[in-house]
Amino acid sequence: MDAKEMIWERHSVRDFLPTPIPAEIIQEILEAGHLAPSTQNRQPWRYLVFTENAKIQKLALHCGLIGLSNFFIRQAPCLIIACADLKDNIKINGKDYYLVDTAISFHQMLLYARSYGIESCWLAAFSEKKLKAYLKIPENWKIVAMAPLGYPKEKKGLYTKAVSNFANSSERKPLESVVRFM
């Protein structure tokens, strides 16, 4: 899969086969994130990796009320939670860069996973307070996002179809509306 195909055909996947992802592939995916650029090479990202379905199912119950919409994560063979250690944050022009740096790293991981036919769904719908308490995450860490990863089922389930329709996620704004040449 070339870079264009990897990006042009990327979409959120919520229906996974139960097939486990081999440990060496998960290690490569993590390394892809580890190699990402960051502001002044601070590398604030920290990753929590779940590969046992029973633990993923239990975690799904601790995402808070907003996280109930993510019940589909229970079927994923892998779940990664992207966190940032604020001790490695840098502020430039009044902006915290831990979010940018961690997002770049995490996205790099999710794109790399596609080279193995592994798909994902970037999630922000969770209660950070409830998840932090459940996982006993240090106070100086922030949860940035999480994503279930797995080999996709061929057909979309009813929930996936409903979410895609509700979010109108197949529609992209025209390029001209988001780009200004100067």
Secondary structure, 3 states (H helix, E strand, C coil): CCHHHHHHCCCCCCCECCCCCCHHHHHHHHHHHHCCCCHHHCCCEEEEEECCHHHHHHHHCCCCCHHHHHHHHHHCCEEEEEEEEHHHCCEECCEECHHHHHHHHHHHHHHHHHCCCCEECCECCCCHHHHHHHHCCCCCEEEEEEEEEECECCCCCHHHHHHHHHHCCCCCCCHHHCCCCC
